[in-house]
Amino acid sequence: MRILTAAAVLVLVACGTSLTTAPTAVPQPVTAIDEQGAFRLELELPSTVYAPGEPIEAVARLWFAGPGSTVIAGSGSGLITTSLLDADGTALTGAATADCAPYTLDAAAPLTTGFVKSGGYVPDDPTDDFVESFLKDPIFRLPAGNWGVEASAEFFAQGCNLPQIKLTTRVPIVVTE
């Protein structure tokens, strides 16, 4: 009788677990950080897993940790560049102008940006078809695969004179079927 009772309990437990659905994974935000001296670059994404075509949003922040504010110099197209990386970590997009413009960073409020697409492609080169369609699409979305996103900031702390400060953060993401 004990064996039959134990077997019945096992069957009920097995049936019970097969009828329940596994809890869906809650997207976990992730923040990547790079620091140098009084400067800190953060790249924050709400998740690292997306569906094909799902908009991918992020926030990049450049912080100054000193007292008050400071004037730095960097690309006139913006201090923070966002890039798309392929599965091997090769940058497919991300460009900045070579000019040197002043920016004021205040310790109380970071310089903040979302994903901004930039880059180039050769229109008649079939190997550039993906980059061309990605850059022309106003929404940051990707097909299935392993990707990475990057935020970088390159600037001068003393006018447009060396040394240059380079900060880079990367977050791997997966776009599932």
PEQUIKA-V456188 format. One record per backbone hydrogen bond with DSSP energy under -0.5 kcal/mol. CO is the residue of the C=O (numbers start at 0). NH is the residue of the N-H. E is the energy in kcal/mol with one decimal. If there is no record, write none. Layout:
co nh e
CO NH E
CO NH E
This chain:
co nh e
0 4 -2.2
1 5 -2.6
2 6 -2.5
3 7 -2.3
4 8 -2.3
5 9 -2.3
6 10 -2.3
7 11 -2.4
8 12 -2.7
9 13 -2.7
10 14 -2.7
11 15 -2.8
12 16 -2.2
13 17 -1.5
14 18 -1.2
15 19 -0.8
24 26 -0.5
26 28 -0.6
29 44 -2.5
31 42 -2.3
33 40 -3.1
35 38 -2.2
37 64 -3.4
38 35 -2.6
39 62 -3.3
40 33 -2.2
41 60 -2.2
42 31 -2.6
43 58 -2.2
44 29 -2.6
47 173 -2.8
49 175 -2.5
50 53 -2.2
54 56 -0.6
56 45 -0.7
58 43 -3.0
59 112 -2.3
60 41 -2.6
60 62 -0.6
61 110 -2.3
62 39 -1.8
67 106 -2.9
69 71 -0.5
69 104 -3.0
71 102 -3.0
72 155 -3.2
73 100 -3.6
74 77 -1.6
78 80 -0.5
78 153 -0.6
80 151 -2.4
82 149 -2.2
83 91 -3.3
83 92 -1.2
84 147 -1.8
85 88 -2.1
89 85 -2.4
100 73 -2.4
102 71 -2.9
102 104 -0.5
104 69 -2.5
105 108 -1.2
108 105 -0.8
109 111 -0.5
110 61 -2.7
112 59 -3.3
115 81 -0.6
117 93 -3.2
120 122 -0.7
121 124 -1.9
123 125 -0.7
124 127 -2.1
125 128 -1.3
127 131 -2.7
128 132 -2.4
129 133 -2.8
130 134 -2.8
131 135 -1.9
132 136 -1.4
138 140 -1.2
139 55 -3.1
141 52 -2.1
144 174 -2.9
146 172 -2.4
147 84 -3.3
148 170 -2.5
149 82 -2.5
150 168 -2.7
151 80 -3.0
152 166 -2.7
153 74 -0.6
154 164 -3.6
155 72 -2.3
157 160 -1.5
160 157 -0.6
162 156 -0.8
164 154 -2.3
166 152 -2.4
168 150 -2.2
170 148 -2.3
172 146 -2.8
173 49 -2.6
173 175 -0.6
174 144 -2.6
175 51 -1.1
